[in-house]
Amino acid sequence: MEGYTDAQPFDHASGAKTSRPELDKALAPTIRAGDQLVITRMDRLGRSVLHLVILGAALSERDVGLRVLE
């Protein structure tokens, strides 16, 4: 992921999978306020619209940005 420092690509699995350990790691407490989660497409992050809203709210509460490349 060009142009991003400390970029750590993860989770090449389907968004429909129940267990997503790489996503869990990316959202772990180690991601800090002011950090930014960069994803290729919105459908890679959430399993449903509700799931996307919940994840977005959780990131916002932690002051973590979300950038979608496509």
PyMOL Python script that loads the backbone (N, CA, C, O; Angstrom):
from pymol import cmd

cmd.read_pdbstr("""\
ATOM      1  N   MET A   1       0.850  -1.162   0.000  1.00  0.00           N
ATOM      2  CA  MET A   1       0.000   0.000   0.000  1.00  0.00           C
ATOM      3  C   MET A   1       0.900   1.231   0.000  1.00  0.00           C
ATOM      4  O   MET A   1       1.347   1.710   1.042  1.00  0.00           O
ATOM      5  N   GLU A   2       1.140   1.709  -1.184  1.00  0.00           N
ATOM      6  CA  GLU A   2       2.045   2.822  -1.365  1.00  0.00           C
ATOM      7  C   GLU A   2       1.524   4.085  -0.703  1.00  0.00           C
ATOM      8  O   GLU A   2       0.319   4.335  -0.672  1.00  0.00           O
ATOM      9  N   GLY A   3       2.439   4.869  -0.178  1.00  0.00           N
ATOM     10  CA  GLY A   3       2.079   6.147   0.412  1.00  0.00           C
ATOM     11  C   GLY A   3       1.639   6.089   1.858  1.00  0.00           C
ATOM     12  O   GLY A   3       1.310   7.121   2.442  1.00  0.00           O
ATOM     13  N   TYR A   4       1.626   4.909   2.447  1.00  0.00           N
ATOM     14  CA  TYR A   4       1.206   4.770   3.846  1.00  0.00           C
ATOM     15  C   TYR A   4       2.364   4.228   4.659  1.00  0.00           C
ATOM     16  O   TYR A   4       2.943   3.195   4.325  1.00  0.00           O
ATOM     17  N   THR A   5       2.696   4.932   5.727  1.00  0.00           N
ATOM     18  CA  THR A   5       3.725   4.437   6.624  1.00  0.00           C
ATOM     19  C   THR A   5       3.099   3.433   7.561  1.00  0.00           C
ATOM     20  O   THR A   5       1.924   3.553   7.909  1.00  0.00           O
ATOM     21  N   ASP A   6       3.858   2.459   7.968  1.00  0.00           N
ATOM     22  CA  ASP A   6       3.394   1.417   8.892  1.00  0.00           C
ATOM     23  C   ASP A   6       2.195   0.643   8.359  1.00  0.00           C
ATOM     24  O   ASP A   6       1.395   0.124   9.137  1.00  0.00           O
ATOM     25  N   ALA A   7       2.066   0.562   7.037  1.00  0.00           N
ATOM     26  CA  ALA A   7       0.952  -0.187   6.449  1.00  0.00           C
ATOM     27  C   ALA A   7       1.140  -1.667   6.702  1.00  0.00           C
ATOM     28  O   ALA A   7       2.236  -2.200   6.528  1.00  0.00           O
ATOM     29  N   GLN A   8       0.074  -2.330   7.112  1.00  0.00           N
ATOM     30  CA  GLN A   8       0.114  -3.759   7.385  1.00  0.00           C
ATOM     31  C   GLN A   8      -1.055  -4.417   6.672  1.00  0.00           C
ATOM     32  O   GLN A   8      -2.160  -4.460   7.214  1.00  0.00           O
ATOM     33  N   PRO A   9      -0.830  -4.935   5.453  1.00  0.00           N
ATOM     34  CA  PRO A   9      -1.921  -5.604   4.740  1.00  0.00           C
ATOM     35  C   PRO A   9      -2.429  -6.815   5.521  1.00  0.00           C
ATOM     36  O   PRO A   9      -1.652  -7.483   6.203  1.00  0.00           O
ATOM     37  N   PHE A  10      -3.710  -7.096   5.427  1.00  0.00           N
ATOM     38  CA  PHE A  10      -4.279  -8.226   6.146  1.00  0.00           C
ATOM     39  C   PHE A  10      -5.550  -8.695   5.482  1.00  0.00           C
ATOM     40  O   PHE A  10      -6.082  -8.038   4.587  1.00  0.00           O
ATOM     41  N   ASP A  11      -6.026  -9.826   5.925  1.00  0.00           N
ATOM     42  CA  ASP A  11      -7.356 -10.367   5.643  1.00  0.00           C
ATOM     43  C   ASP A  11      -7.706 -10.455   4.166  1.00  0.00           C
ATOM     44  O   ASP A  11      -8.372  -9.578   3.616  1.00  0.00           O
ATOM     45  N   HIS A  12      -7.254 -11.513   3.543  1.00  0.00           N
ATOM     46  CA  HIS A  12      -7.596 -11.776   2.154  1.00  0.00           C
ATOM     47  C   HIS A  12      -8.791 -12.718   2.057  1.00  0.00           C
ATOM     48  O   HIS A  12      -9.105 -13.204   0.970  1.00  0.00           O
ATOM     49  N   ALA A  13      -9.456 -12.980   3.165  1.00  0.00           N
ATOM     50  CA  ALA A  13     -10.579 -13.917   3.202  1.00  0.00           C
ATOM     51  C   ALA A  13     -11.876 -13.196   2.875  1.00  0.00           C
ATOM     52  O   ALA A  13     -11.933 -11.967   2.837  1.00  0.00           O
ATOM     53  N   SER A  14     -12.898 -13.972   2.643  1.00  0.00           N
ATOM     54  CA  SER A  14     -14.212 -13.442   2.336  1.00  0.00           C
ATOM     55  C   SER A  14     -14.803 -12.715   3.535  1.00  0.00           C
ATOM     56  O   SER A  14     -14.584 -13.109   4.680  1.00  0.00           O
ATOM     57  N   GLY A  15     -15.558 -11.647   3.266  1.00  0.00           N
ATOM     58  CA  GLY A  15     -16.238 -10.923   4.325  1.00  0.00           C
ATOM     59  C   GLY A  15     -17.363 -11.717   4.948  1.00  0.00           C
ATOM     60  O   GLY A  15     -17.864 -11.354   6.013  1.00  0.00           O
ATOM     61  N   ALA A  16     -17.772 -12.804   4.294  1.00  0.00           N
ATOM     62  CA  ALA A  16     -18.871 -13.622   4.802  1.00  0.00           C
ATOM     63  C   ALA A  16     -18.423 -14.584   5.893  1.00  0.00           C
ATOM     64  O   ALA A  16     -19.257 -15.175   6.579  1.00  0.00           O
ATOM     65  N   LYS A  17     -17.114 -14.747   6.061  1.00  0.00           N
ATOM     66  CA  LYS A  17     -16.619 -15.668   7.085  1.00  0.00           C
ATOM     67  C   LYS A  17     -16.996 -15.172   8.480  1.00  0.00           C
ATOM     68  O   LYS A  17     -16.971 -13.971   8.750  1.00  0.00           O
ATOM     69  N   THR A  18     -17.337 -16.092   9.343  1.00  0.00           N
ATOM     70  CA  THR A  18     -17.677 -15.736  10.713  1.00  0.00           C
ATOM     71  C   THR A  18     -16.436 -15.324  11.491  1.00  0.00           C
ATOM     72  O   THR A  18     -16.447 -14.302  12.177  1.00  0.00           O
ATOM     73  N   SER A  19     -15.381 -16.098  11.393  1.00  0.00           N
ATOM     74  CA  SER A  19     -14.148 -15.829  12.114  1.00  0.00           C
ATOM     75  C   SER A  19     -13.196 -15.048  11.215  1.00  0.00           C
ATOM     76  O   SER A  19     -12.843 -15.507  10.129  1.00  0.00           O
ATOM     77  N   ARG A  20     -12.784 -13.872  11.671  1.00  0.00           N
ATOM     78  CA  ARG A  20     -11.872 -13.030  10.888  1.00  0.00           C
ATOM     79  C   ARG A  20     -10.758 -12.540  11.800  1.00  0.00           C
ATOM     80  O   ARG A  20     -10.750 -11.374  12.195  1.00  0.00           O
ATOM     81  N   PRO A  21      -9.818 -13.413  12.139  1.00  0.00           N
ATOM     82  CA  PRO A  21      -8.775 -13.056  13.103  1.00  0.00           C
ATOM     83  C   PRO A  21      -7.899 -11.886  12.661  1.00  0.00           C
ATOM     84  O   PRO A  21      -7.441 -11.119  13.508  1.00  0.00           O
ATOM     85  N   GLU A  22      -7.658 -11.729  11.383  1.00  0.00           N
ATOM     86  CA  GLU A  22      -6.829 -10.616  10.922  1.00  0.00           C
ATOM     87  C   GLU A  22      -7.546  -9.283  11.102  1.00  0.00           C
ATOM     88  O   GLU A  22      -6.911  -8.281  11.434  1.00  0.00           O
ATOM     89  N   LEU A  23      -8.849  -9.258  10.889  1.00  0.00           N
ATOM     90  CA  LEU A  23      -9.611  -8.044  11.142  1.00  0.00           C
ATOM     91  C   LEU A  23      -9.611  -7.737  12.634  1.00  0.00           C
ATOM     92  O   LEU A  23      -9.470  -6.581  13.032  1.00  0.00           O
ATOM     93  N   ASP A  24      -9.769  -8.757  13.454  1.00  0.00           N
ATOM     94  CA  ASP A  24      -9.730  -8.567  14.902  1.00  0.00           C
ATOM     95  C   ASP A  24      -8.402  -7.951  15.331  1.00  0.00           C
ATOM     96  O   ASP A  24      -8.368  -7.071  16.190  1.00  0.00           O
ATOM     97  N   LYS A  25      -7.292  -8.426  14.719  1.00  0.00           N
ATOM     98  CA  LYS A  25      -5.980  -7.860  15.040  1.00  0.00           C
ATOM     99  C   LYS A  25      -5.905  -6.396  14.619  1.00  0.00           C
ATOM    100  O   LYS A  25      -5.360  -5.567  15.348  1.00  0.00           O
ATOM    101  N   ALA A  26      -6.451  -6.074  13.444  1.00  0.00           N
ATOM    102  CA  ALA A  26      -6.395  -4.698  12.947  1.00  0.00           C
ATOM    103  C   ALA A  26      -7.216  -3.754  13.822  1.00  0.00           C
ATOM    104  O   ALA A  26      -6.896  -2.570  13.927  1.00  0.00           O
ATOM    105  N   LEU A  27      -8.256  -4.264  14.442  1.00  0.00           N
ATOM    106  CA  LEU A  27      -9.123  -3.444  15.280  1.00  0.00           C
ATOM    107  C   LEU A  27      -8.775  -3.545  16.762  1.00  0.00           C
ATOM    108  O   LEU A  27      -9.475  -2.984  17.605  1.00  0.00           O
ATOM    109  N   ALA A  28      -7.710  -4.250  17.075  1.00  0.00           N
ATOM    110  CA  ALA A  28      -7.290  -4.473  18.461  1.00  0.00           C
ATOM    111  C   ALA A  28      -6.967  -3.143  19.145  1.00  0.00           C
ATOM    112  O   ALA A  28      -6.828  -2.115  18.482  1.00  0.00           O
ATOM    113  N   PRO A  29      -6.850  -3.169  20.450  1.00  0.00           N
ATOM    114  CA  PRO A  29      -6.530  -1.942  21.194  1.00  0.00           C
ATOM    115  C   PRO A  29      -5.208  -1.286  20.775  1.00  0.00           C
ATOM    116  O   PRO A  29      -4.947  -0.147  21.162  1.00  0.00           O
ATOM    117  N   THR A  30      -4.383  -1.968  20.006  1.00  0.00           N
ATOM    118  CA  THR A  30      -3.126  -1.359  19.579  1.00  0.00           C
ATOM    119  C   THR A  30      -3.339  -0.247  18.556  1.00  0.00           C
ATOM    120  O   THR A  30      -2.455   0.591  18.378  1.00  0.00           O
ATOM    121  N   ILE A  31      -4.479  -0.217  17.885  1.00  0.00           N
ATOM    122  CA  ILE A  31      -4.788   0.891  16.981  1.00  0.00           C
ATOM    123  C   ILE A  31      -5.221   2.060  17.868  1.00  0.00           C
ATOM    124  O   ILE A  31      -6.112   1.924  18.706  1.00  0.00           O
ATOM    125  N   ARG A  32      -4.576   3.203  17.667  1.00  0.00           N
ATOM    126  CA  ARG A  32      -4.735   4.328  18.599  1.00  0.00           C
ATOM    127  C   ARG A  32      -5.500   5.487  17.967  1.00  0.00           C
ATOM    128  O   ARG A  32      -5.679   5.551  16.751  1.00  0.00           O
ATOM    129  N   ALA A  33      -5.939   6.388  18.819  1.00  0.00           N
ATOM    130  CA  ALA A  33      -6.582   7.618  18.347  1.00  0.00           C
ATOM    131  C   ALA A  33      -5.639   8.320  17.382  1.00  0.00           C
ATOM    132  O   ALA A  33      -4.444   8.453  17.647  1.00  0.00           O
ATOM    133  N   GLY A  34      -6.186   8.765  16.265  1.00  0.00           N
ATOM    134  CA  GLY A  34      -5.377   9.426  15.255  1.00  0.00           C
ATOM    135  C   GLY A  34      -4.885   8.488  14.164  1.00  0.00           C
ATOM    136  O   GLY A  34      -4.450   8.942  13.106  1.00  0.00           O
ATOM    137  N   ASP A  35      -4.950   7.167  14.415  1.00  0.00           N
ATOM    138  CA  ASP A  35      -4.576   6.187  13.392  1.00  0.00           C
ATOM    139  C   ASP A  35      -5.660   6.142  12.330  1.00  0.00           C
ATOM    140  O   ASP A  35      -6.757   6.672  12.509  1.00  0.00           O
ATOM    141  N   GLN A  36      -5.330   5.499  11.223  1.00  0.00           N
ATOM    142  CA  GLN A  36      -6.298   5.376  10.136  1.00  0.00           C
ATOM    143  C   GLN A  36      -6.301   3.943   9.635  1.00  0.00           C
ATOM    144  O   GLN A  36      -5.244   3.386   9.339  1.00  0.00           O
ATOM    145  N   LEU A  37      -7.475   3.344   9.538  1.00  0.00           N
ATOM    146  CA  LEU A  37      -7.654   2.016   8.965  1.00  0.00           C
ATOM    147  C   LEU A  37      -7.949   2.204   7.488  1.00  0.00           C
ATOM    148  O   LEU A  37      -8.918   2.872   7.128  1.00  0.00           O
ATOM    149  N   VAL A  38      -7.122   1.622   6.628  1.00  0.00           N
ATOM    150  CA  VAL A  38      -7.273   1.774   5.187  1.00  0.00           C
ATOM    151  C   VAL A  38      -7.714   0.434   4.617  1.00  0.00           C
ATOM    152  O   VAL A  38      -7.075  -0.592   4.849  1.00  0.00           O
ATOM    153  N   ILE A  39      -8.818   0.453   3.867  1.00  0.00           N
ATOM    154  CA  ILE A  39      -9.330  -0.765   3.255  1.00  0.00           C
ATOM    155  C   ILE A  39      -9.475  -0.540   1.751  1.00  0.00           C
ATOM    156  O   ILE A  39      -9.634   0.594   1.299  1.00  0.00           O
ATOM    157  N   THR A  40      -9.421  -1.618   0.987  1.00  0.00           N
ATOM    158  CA  THR A  40      -9.528  -1.488  -0.462  1.00  0.00           C
ATOM    159  C   THR A  40     -10.948  -1.150  -0.888  1.00  0.00           C
ATOM    160  O   THR A  40     -11.157  -0.262  -1.714  1.00  0.00           O
ATOM    161  N   ARG A  41     -11.922  -1.853  -0.329  1.00  0.00           N
ATOM    162  CA  ARG A  41     -13.331  -1.621  -0.666  1.00  0.00           C
ATOM    163  C   ARG A  41     -14.169  -1.800   0.593  1.00  0.00           C
ATOM    164  O   ARG A  41     -13.813  -2.572   1.483  1.00  0.00           O
ATOM    165  N   MET A  42     -15.273  -1.085   0.657  1.00  0.00           N
ATOM    166  CA  MET A  42     -16.143  -1.156   1.829  1.00  0.00           C
ATOM    167  C   MET A  42     -16.659  -2.570   2.066  1.00  0.00           C
ATOM    168  O   MET A  42     -16.808  -2.989   3.213  1.00  0.00           O
ATOM    169  N   ASP A  43     -16.931  -3.306   0.997  1.00  0.00           N
ATOM    170  CA  ASP A  43     -17.472  -4.657   1.174  1.00  0.00           C
ATOM    171  C   ASP A  43     -16.443  -5.634   1.739  1.00  0.00           C
ATOM    172  O   ASP A  43     -16.798  -6.759   2.089  1.00  0.00           O
ATOM    173  N   ARG A  44     -15.182  -5.231   1.835  1.00  0.00           N
ATOM    174  CA  ARG A  44     -14.156  -6.078   2.443  1.00  0.00           C
ATOM    175  C   ARG A  44     -14.168  -5.975   3.959  1.00  0.00           C
ATOM    176  O   ARG A  44     -13.581  -6.813   4.644  1.00  0.00           O
ATOM    177  N   LEU A  45     -14.826  -4.960   4.485  1.00  0.00           N
ATOM    178  CA  LEU A  45     -14.807  -4.728   5.924  1.00  0.00           C
ATOM    179  C   LEU A  45     -15.984  -5.365   6.653  1.00  0.00           C
ATOM    180  O   LEU A  45     -15.794  -6.067   7.647  1.00  0.00           O
ATOM    181  N   GLY A  46     -17.189  -5.127   6.168  1.00  0.00           N
ATOM    182  CA  GLY A  46     -18.362  -5.576   6.916  1.00  0.00           C
ATOM    183  C   GLY A  46     -19.119  -6.691   6.246  1.00  0.00           C
ATOM    184  O   GLY A  46     -19.088  -6.840   5.024  1.00  0.00           O
ATOM    185  N   ARG A  47     -19.806  -7.480   7.063  1.00  0.00           N
ATOM    186  CA  ARG A  47     -20.619  -8.590   6.552  1.00  0.00           C
ATOM    187  C   ARG A  47     -22.003  -8.121   6.123  1.00  0.00           C
ATOM    188  O   ARG A  47     -22.682  -8.784   5.339  1.00  0.00           O
ATOM    189  N   SER A  48     -22.409  -6.971   6.648  1.00  0.00           N
ATOM    190  CA  SER A  48     -23.726  -6.409   6.336  1.00  0.00           C
ATOM    191  C   SER A  48     -23.664  -4.912   6.583  1.00  0.00           C
ATOM    192  O   SER A  48     -22.681  -4.407   7.125  1.00  0.00           O
ATOM    193  N   VAL A  49     -24.705  -4.207   6.189  1.00  0.00           N
ATOM    194  CA  VAL A  49     -24.748  -2.765   6.437  1.00  0.00           C
ATOM    195  C   VAL A  49     -24.726  -2.501   7.939  1.00  0.00           C
ATOM    196  O   VAL A  49     -24.043  -1.587   8.400  1.00  0.00           O
ATOM    197  N   LEU A  50     -25.463  -3.292   8.695  1.00  0.00           N
ATOM    198  CA  LEU A  50     -25.477  -3.129  10.147  1.00  0.00           C
ATOM    199  C   LEU A  50     -24.080  -3.325  10.722  1.00  0.00           C
ATOM    200  O   LEU A  50     -23.649  -2.557  11.583  1.00  0.00           O
ATOM    201  N   HIS A  51     -23.375  -4.342  10.256  1.00  0.00           N
ATOM    202  CA  HIS A  51     -22.018  -4.602  10.732  1.00  0.00           C
ATOM    203  C   HIS A  51     -21.103  -3.426  10.399  1.00  0.00           C
ATOM    204  O   HIS A  51     -20.276  -3.044  11.226  1.00  0.00           O
ATOM    205  N   LEU A  52     -21.234  -2.846   9.210  1.00  0.00           N
ATOM    206  CA  LEU A  52     -20.430  -1.681   8.825  1.00  0.00           C
ATOM    207  C   LEU A  52     -20.721  -0.487   9.734  1.00  0.00           C
ATOM    208  O   LEU A  52     -19.803   0.222  10.145  1.00  0.00           O
ATOM    209  N   VAL A  53     -21.999  -0.267  10.046  1.00  0.00           N
ATOM    210  CA  VAL A  53     -22.372   0.847  10.914  1.00  0.00           C
ATOM    211  C   VAL A  53     -21.773   0.657  12.305  1.00  0.00           C
ATOM    212  O   VAL A  53     -21.244   1.601  12.892  1.00  0.00           O
ATOM    213  N   ILE A  54     -21.856  -0.555  12.823  1.00  0.00           N
ATOM    214  CA  ILE A  54     -21.303  -0.842  14.156  1.00  0.00           C
ATOM    215  C   ILE A  54     -19.789  -0.652  14.168  1.00  0.00           C
ATOM    216  O   ILE A  54     -19.252  -0.043  15.092  1.00  0.00           O
ATOM    217  N   LEU A  55     -19.093  -1.167  13.147  1.00  0.00           N
ATOM    218  CA  LEU A  55     -17.641  -0.995  13.074  1.00  0.00           C
ATOM    219  C   LEU A  55     -17.266   0.476  12.920  1.00  0.00           C
ATOM    220  O   LEU A  55     -16.326   0.953  13.556  1.00  0.00           O
ATOM    221  N   GLY A  56     -18.001   1.188  12.075  1.00  0.00           N
ATOM    222  CA  GLY A  56     -17.733   2.612  11.890  1.00  0.00           C
ATOM    223  C   GLY A  56     -17.909   3.404  13.174  1.00  0.00           C
ATOM    224  O   GLY A  56     -17.104   4.284  13.481  1.00  0.00           O
ATOM    225  N   ALA A  57     -18.952   3.098  13.921  1.00  0.00           N
ATOM    226  CA  ALA A  57     -19.196   3.783  15.194  1.00  0.00           C
ATOM    227  C   ALA A  57     -18.090   3.469  16.198  1.00  0.00           C
ATOM    228  O   ALA A  57     -17.633   4.350  16.927  1.00  0.00           O
ATOM    229  N   ALA A  58     -17.668   2.212  16.229  1.00  0.00           N
ATOM    230  CA  ALA A  58     -16.594   1.818  17.158  1.00  0.00           C
ATOM    231  C   ALA A  58     -15.289   2.542  16.813  1.00  0.00           C
ATOM    232  O   ALA A  58     -14.573   2.994  17.706  1.00  0.00           O
ATOM    233  N   LEU A  59     -14.986   2.649  15.532  1.00  0.00           N
ATOM    234  CA  LEU A  59     -13.775   3.367  15.112  1.00  0.00           C
ATOM    235  C   LEU A  59     -13.895   4.853  15.453  1.00  0.00           C
ATOM    236  O   LEU A  59     -12.941   5.463  15.936  1.00  0.00           O
ATOM    237  N   SER A  60     -15.055   5.422  15.204  1.00  0.00           N
ATOM    238  CA  SER A  60     -15.269   6.837  15.486  1.00  0.00           C
ATOM    239  C   SER A  60     -15.124   7.141  16.978  1.00  0.00           C
ATOM    240  O   SER A  60     -14.526   8.150  17.353  1.00  0.00           O
ATOM    241  N   GLU A  61     -15.666   6.279  17.819  1.00  0.00           N
ATOM    242  CA  GLU A  61     -15.558   6.463  19.274  1.00  0.00           C
ATOM    243  C   GLU A  61     -14.104   6.469  19.722  1.00  0.00           C
ATOM    244  O   GLU A  61     -13.749   7.139  20.692  1.00  0.00           O
ATOM    245  N   ARG A  62     -13.268   5.722  19.014  1.00  0.00           N
ATOM    246  CA  ARG A  62     -11.839   5.638  19.354  1.00  0.00           C
ATOM    247  C   ARG A  62     -11.010   6.673  18.605  1.00  0.00           C
ATOM    248  O   ARG A  62      -9.785   6.680  18.718  1.00  0.00           O
ATOM    249  N   ASP A  63     -11.667   7.557  17.833  1.00  0.00           N
ATOM    250  CA  ASP A  63     -11.007   8.588  17.035  1.00  0.00           C
ATOM    251  C   ASP A  63     -10.030   7.968  16.029  1.00  0.00           C
ATOM    252  O   ASP A  63      -8.931   8.475  15.807  1.00  0.00           O
ATOM    253  N   VAL A  64     -10.466   6.859  15.431  1.00  0.00           N
ATOM    254  CA  VAL A  64      -9.689   6.176  14.396  1.00  0.00           C
ATOM    255  C   VAL A  64     -10.364   6.461  13.070  1.00  0.00           C
ATOM    256  O   VAL A  64     -11.572   6.272  12.928  1.00  0.00           O
ATOM    257  N   GLY A  65      -9.579   6.920  12.091  1.00  0.00           N
ATOM    258  CA  GLY A  65     -10.125   7.226  10.780  1.00  0.00           C
ATOM    259  C   GLY A  65     -10.324   5.967   9.953  1.00  0.00           C
ATOM    260  O   GLY A  65      -9.731   4.925  10.231  1.00  0.00           O
ATOM    261  N   LEU A  66     -11.160   6.075   8.940  1.00  0.00           N
ATOM    262  CA  LEU A  66     -11.395   4.977   8.006  1.00  0.00           C
ATOM    263  C   LEU A  66     -11.285   5.536   6.598  1.00  0.00           C
ATOM    264  O   LEU A  66     -11.977   6.490   6.242  1.00  0.00           O
ATOM    265  N   ARG A  67     -10.415   4.939   5.804  1.00  0.00           N
ATOM    266  CA  ARG A  67     -10.245   5.379   4.417  1.00  0.00           C
ATOM    267  C   ARG A  67     -10.504   4.206   3.497  1.00  0.00           C
ATOM    268  O   ARG A  67      -9.923   3.134   3.664  1.00  0.00           O
ATOM    269  N   VAL A  68     -11.378   4.411   2.527  1.00  0.00           N
ATOM    270  CA  VAL A  68     -11.724   3.385   1.556  1.00  0.00           C
ATOM    271  C   VAL A  68     -11.089   3.794   0.225  1.00  0.00           C
ATOM    272  O   VAL A  68     -11.345   4.885  -0.283  1.00  0.00           O
ATOM    273  N   LEU A  69     -10.257   2.908  -0.334  1.00  0.00           N
ATOM    274  CA  LEU A  69      -9.522   3.233  -1.545  1.00  0.00           C
ATOM    275  C   LEU A  69     -10.384   3.197  -2.800  1.00  0.00           C
ATOM    276  O   LEU A  69     -10.139   3.969  -3.727  1.00  0.00           O
ATOM    277  N   GLU A  70     -11.376   2.332  -2.857  1.00  0.00           N
ATOM    278  CA  GLU A  70     -12.264   2.251  -4.017  1.00  0.00           C
ATOM    279  C   GLU A  70     -13.686   2.543  -3.601  1.00  0.00           C
ATOM    280  O   GLU A  70     -14.590   2.525  -4.436  1.00  0.00           O
TER     281      GLU A  70
END
""", "prot")
cmd.dss("prot")
cmd.show_as("cartoon", "prot")
cmd.util.cbc("prot")
cmd.orient("prot")
